[in-house]
Amino acid sequence: MFRPAVQTRLRMGEAPAFPPSGRDAIILGGTVFDLLERRRGRDACSLLISRTRRDGPERAIQIAFGESAHDVGLEWRRYLREDVPRAGSPDALEELHW
């Protein structure tokens, strides 16, 4: 349901920060959870939610994914470039260069 909004955001301006900024969180936050659920399951998503306020977003991501936030960020960017457009039109983000 958010795919068109995510695709629009990815075409706008600079590459999004990881973890997504407050401005981008409403649109791109779900993509972090989608990636996490694919890789570690729903329980990991619950863990991420429970740790965010106390430890900060980078530490929460590290705990939930079981790897550094930097490495998760690289995988997330790959996911945005390759997996998000795949479910929409084949060339939905052809101009995305980051």
C-alpha positions in Angstrom: 0.0 0.0 0.0 2.9 2.4 0.7 4.9 1.3 -2.4 3.9 4.3 -4.5 4.7 6.7 -1.7 8.1 5.0 -1.2 8.9 5.1 -4.9 8.0 8.8 -5.0 10.2 9.6 -2.0 13.1 7.7 -3.5 12.9 9.8 -6.7 13.0 13.0 -4.7 16.2 14.7 -3.7 19.0 13.0 -1.9 19.2 9.4 -0.8 17.4 8.8 2.5 19.3 8.5 5.7 19.5 5.2 7.6 17.8 4.9 9.9 15.2 7.0 8.2 14.9 10.6 9.6 11.8 11.7 11.4 10.6 13.3 8.2 11.0 10.0 6.2 10.0 7.6 9.0 6.3 7.7 8.2 7.0 6.5 4.6 10.2 4.6 4.8 10.0 3.2 8.4 7.9 0.3 7.2 10.6 -0.7 4.7 12.9 -1.3 7.7 10.4 -3.5 9.3 9.7 -5.4 6.1 13.4 -6.1 5.7 13.6 -7.2 9.3 10.6 -9.5 9.1 12.0 -11.1 6.0 15.4 -11.7 7.6 14.6 -12.4 11.3 10.9 -12.8 11.7 8.1 -11.0 13.5 9.6 -11.4 16.9 12.6 -9.3 15.8 10.2 -6.5 14.8 8.7 -6.6 18.3 12.2 -6.3 19.7 13.0 -3.4 17.5 9.9 -1.5 18.6 10.7 -2.2 22.3 14.3 -1.0 22.1 14.0 2.2 20.0 13.1 4.7 22.8 15.6 3.4 25.4 18.8 2.8 23.4 18.4 4.9 20.3 17.7 3.8 16.7 21.2 2.6 15.7 21.5 0.3 18.8 18.0 -0.9 18.4 18.7 -1.9 14.8 21.9 -3.6 15.8 20.1 -5.7 18.4 17.1 -6.6 16.2 19.1 -7.5 13.1 22.1 -9.0 15.0 24.6 -7.0 13.0 25.9 -3.4 12.8 23.5 -0.6 11.8 26.0 0.3 9.1 25.7 -3.2 7.5 21.9 -3.1 7.8 21.9 0.3 6.2 23.8 -1.1 3.2 21.3 -4.0 2.9 18.3 -1.6 3.3 19.6 0.6 0.5 19.9 -2.4 -1.7 16.4 -3.5 -0.7 15.1 0.0 -1.7 16.9 0.0 -5.1 16.1 -3.6 -6.0 13.1 -5.0 -4.1 10.8 -2.0 -3.9 10.7 -1.3 -7.6 10.4 -5.0 -8.4 6.9 -5.2 -7.0 5.8 -2.1 -9.0 6.6 -1.3 -12.6 9.9 -2.7 -13.8 11.4 0.7 -14.4 9.7 2.5 -11.6 13.0 3.8 -10.2 15.3 3.7 -13.2 16.8 7.1 -12.4 17.8 6.2 -8.9 21.6 6.3 -8.7 22.6 5.9 -5.0 
